[in-house]
Amino acid sequence: MMPESTNVAKVKQAKKRMMNYYWHDQKLYFKGLCVPKLEEKKPMVVQMHEDLGYFNEQRILSKIYRCCY
């Protein structure tokens, strides 16, 4: 069994992280940016790939993270 102090620290850490999330109009936001649903992610990646001129995977994901996460 883990020490009680470990559980308290994990709870505090989780609460701190949760403060950055909120729901609005049935959408989840993180620090003001919409977190896309799983089924929305693939079309988003394909669209970014086409819009950015077929750059590599890392550059596309970096762009998506900046605007959506």
C-alpha positions as CSV (number, residue, x, y, z in Angstrom):
1,M,0.0,0.0,0.0
2,M,1.2,3.5,-0.9
3,P,1.9,6.0,1.9
4,E,-0.9,8.5,2.5
5,S,1.4,11.5,1.5
6,T,1.7,10.0,-2.0
7,N,-2.0,9.9,-2.5
8,V,-2.4,13.5,-1.2
9,A,0.3,14.7,-3.6
10,K,-1.4,12.9,-6.5
11,V,-4.8,14.4,-5.6
12,K,-3.3,17.9,-5.5
13,Q,-1.6,17.4,-8.8
14,A,-4.8,16.2,-10.4
15,K,-6.8,19.1,-9.1
16,K,-4.2,21.5,-10.4
17,R,-4.4,20.0,-13.9
18,M,-8.2,19.9,-13.8
19,M,-8.3,23.7,-13.3
20,N,-7.1,24.2,-16.9
21,Y,-10.1,22.3,-18.3
22,Y,-13.7,23.4,-18.7
23,W,-16.9,22.5,-20.6
24,H,-18.8,24.9,-22.8
25,D,-21.7,24.1,-25.2
26,Q,-20.9,20.3,-24.8
27,K,-17.3,20.9,-25.8
28,L,-14.2,20.4,-23.7
29,Y,-11.6,23.2,-23.5
30,F,-8.1,23.3,-22.2
31,K,-6.6,26.7,-21.5
32,G,-9.1,28.3,-23.8
33,L,-8.5,25.9,-26.7
34,C,-11.0,23.3,-27.9
35,V,-10.0,19.7,-27.4
36,P,-11.3,17.8,-30.4
37,K,-13.3,14.6,-30.1
38,L,-11.5,11.4,-31.2
39,E,-13.6,11.1,-34.4
40,E,-12.7,14.8,-35.3
41,K,-9.0,14.3,-35.1
42,K,-8.3,12.3,-38.3
43,P,-10.1,14.8,-40.6
44,M,-8.3,17.6,-38.9
45,V,-4.9,16.0,-39.5
46,V,-5.7,15.4,-43.1
47,Q,-6.9,19.0,-43.6
48,M,-3.8,20.4,-41.9
49,H,-1.6,18.2,-44.0
50,E,-3.2,19.5,-47.2
51,D,-3.3,23.1,-46.1
52,L,0.4,23.2,-45.0
53,G,1.7,21.7,-48.2
54,Y,2.4,18.1,-47.2
55,F,4.9,18.8,-44.5
56,N,6.2,16.0,-42.3
57,E,4.2,14.5,-39.4
58,Q,6.0,16.4,-36.6
59,R,5.4,19.8,-38.2
60,I,1.7,19.1,-38.8
61,L,1.2,17.8,-35.2
62,S,3.0,20.8,-33.8
63,K,0.7,23.1,-35.8
64,I,-2.4,21.3,-34.5
65,Y,-1.3,21.4,-30.9
66,R,-0.7,25.1,-31.1
67,C,-4.2,25.8,-32.4
68,C,-6.2,23.1,-30.8
69,Y,-4.7,21.9,-27.5
